Amino acid sequence: MKNVMIDQKAYTLEKNYKDAFVLEEVENLFTDYFYDFDYVFGDYSYGKLRLKGFREPKNSKTTKINNIENLEEYIQKYCSYDCKYFLLKKAK
């Protein structure tokens, strides 16, 4: 696992399927909207990077659609087949 800094926030690169993580591309899309999430998931569909926030189940703001336990279901339903993707976890 690799530690990275984005907007002066520390994250751990938990997954990097097909070497999807490119710091410069993530920094271009990353906004303060993602600060509140426990995880940031990124996938490439049709050549474009998409970011989505996820939360720990114990987080009071967690819903079905942003629960990290549902990540595999999200990948199957909403991502291009066998696309490259990564998962960042907010460092404590």
Stockholm file with secondary structure:
# STOCKHOLM 1.0

chainA/1-92         MKNVMIDQKAYTLEKNYKDAFVLEEVENLFTDYFYDFDYVFGDYSYGKLRLKGFREPKNSKTTKINNIENLEEYIQKYCSYDCKYFLLKKAK
#=GR chainA/1-92 SS CEEEEETTEEEEEEEEETTCCCHHHHHHHCCGGGGGCSEEEEEEETTEEEEEEEBCTTSTTCCGGGBGGGHHHHHHHHSCTTCCEEEEEECC
#=GC SS_cons        CEEEEETTEEEEEEEEETTCCCHHHHHHHCCGGGGGCSEEEEEEETTEEEEEEEBCTTSTTCCGGGBGGGHHHHHHHHSCTTCCEEEEEECC
//
